[in-house]
Amino acid sequence: MAAMDEVVIISGCRTPVGKFQGSLAGFTATQLGAIAVREAVRRGAQGLGPTLIEAITYRMGGHSTSDDPNRYRATDQLKPWADRDPLERARLYLERRKLWDDRKELALIADIDQRFRAVVAISEKTPPPPLESMFEDVYEKPPWHLQEERAELLRGPRAPAPHS
């Protein structure tokens, strides 16, 4: 396996079909994808042609809030992938190069917290969207079962408005 911040180069891979003629440089970004992107940009700026970056990832959580991945995979399967957490690896990469430290992290967290609170304050003053809007922007013509569901929702009983 490559070192933490190394990019594995697959030299001279060929494109299966024709948009690009000749070789296409390829990188498998199992380590730090940002380094692969930086190398692809460098290659492009030097006129060295297109670069394919294969980003290998692993879904740590469930597909949705109602999904329990423990039903179909053992918890110990997560350990090797947790050790490859891209945020933690990026942090270590930056710290080794003296580009990141605890002071910068605390300042970033404070800034994000302040921005988040400001957006929440705006959001809390925004009226809720109309109920029927949850059925819009999904289908050009909603299927029959969603049309029925929408009609039932609009006919149905309403919970009392929450107290402010």
Secondary structure, DSSP 8 states (H G I E B T S, - for coil): ---TT--EEEEEEE-SSTTS-SEEEEEEESS-HHHHHHHHHHHHHTT---EEEEE-----S-SSTT--GGGTS-GGGSHHHHTT-HHHHHHHHHHHTTS--HHHHHHHHHHHHHHHHHHHHHHHHS----GGGGGSSS-SS--HHHHHHHHHHHHS--------
